[in-house]
Each structure stands twice: as structure tokens, then as C-alpha cells.
Amino acid sequence: MEMLFVTRNIGVIDGITRAVITAGLIYMGFISNSIVSDSFSKDIIALISVTSLLIIIIGIYPLYSLAGISTCAKKDK
């Protein structure tokens, strides 16, 4: 049985950018009622923010994996 191992493909700058955007989404989805007041929209924003947070923690963005993209720094062997 062959195991599929996916290496990290989110680099430092990419991760920091995603974290800043995710922090804004978390604020809009969970904390603030003045920016978005519709409960359905807040639920969608909250779902997107939680998904983005999991992607940052894991360090693997599935669409990057499918496209063969990596923003990680290349290591010399």
C-alpha cells in the first residue's frame, strides 16, 4: 500500500499574509456586528476563516498541491 505524503507548500511570507487576512475574517465573522450584520453572511465568513486558519496551521494549501506550487524557500542539498 502506497502512502501519499504531502510536504508543506506555504512559505513564511505567504503564511503571514494569510494570518493577517484570517485575523480580519475572524473579527468580521465572530466578533464585530457593525461590519456584517446578516447572520448567514457572518456564518459564511466564520467558515472561511476557520478553514483558512486550519490551512495556516497545517501548512499545506490543497490547491497549491494540485498545481505543483510551493511558496516555501528552496533548501540547498
C-alpha positions in Angstrom: 0.0 0.0 0.0 1.4 3.3 -1.1 1.2 6.3 1.3 0.7 9.8 0.0 2.8 12.3 1.8 2.3 16.0 1.0 5.1 18.4 2.0 4.5 21.9 3.3 3.9 24.3 0.5 3.1 27.6 2.4 6.1 29.8 2.9 6.7 32.3 5.7 5.5 35.4 3.8 2.5 33.5 2.4 1.7 32.3 5.9 2.0 35.8 7.4 -0.2 37.3 4.7 -2.8 34.5 5.2 -2.7 35.1 9.0 -3.4 38.8 8.7 -6.3 38.2 6.3 -7.6 35.4 8.5 -7.5 37.7 11.6 -9.7 40.2 9.8 -12.1 37.5 8.8 -12.3 36.1 12.3 -13.0 39.6 13.6 -15.8 40.0 11.0 -17.2 36.6 11.4 -17.1 36.1 15.2 -16.6 39.5 16.9 -18.0 42.5 15.1 -21.6 43.1 14.4 -21.0 46.6 12.8 -19.3 45.4 9.7 -21.5 42.5 8.7 -24.9 42.2 10.4 -26.5 39.4 8.4 -26.2 36.2 10.3 -25.9 34.0 7.2 -23.0 36.1 5.9 -21.3 36.0 9.3 -21.6 32.2 9.2 -20.0 32.0 5.8 -17.2 34.4 6.8 -16.7 32.3 10.0 -16.5 29.1 8.0 -13.9 30.6 5.6 -11.8 32.0 8.5 -11.7 28.6 10.3 -10.8 26.8 7.1 -8.1 29.4 6.4 -6.8 29.0 10.0 -6.5 25.3 9.6 -4.6 25.7 6.3 -2.1 28.0 8.1 -1.6 25.6 11.0 -1.1 22.6 8.8 1.0 24.5 6.3 -0.5 22.7 3.2 -2.7 24.5 0.8 -4.5 21.8 -1.3 -4.8 24.0 -4.5 -1.1 24.6 -4.4 -0.5 20.8 -4.1 -2.7 20.2 -7.1 -1.0 22.9 -9.2 2.5 21.9 -8.0 3.2 25.3 -6.5 5.2 25.9 -3.3 6.0 29.3 -1.7 8.5 27.7 0.7 12.1 28.6 0.4 14.2 26.2 -1.5 16.8 24.3 0.5 20.2 23.5 -1.0 21.2 19.9 -0.7 
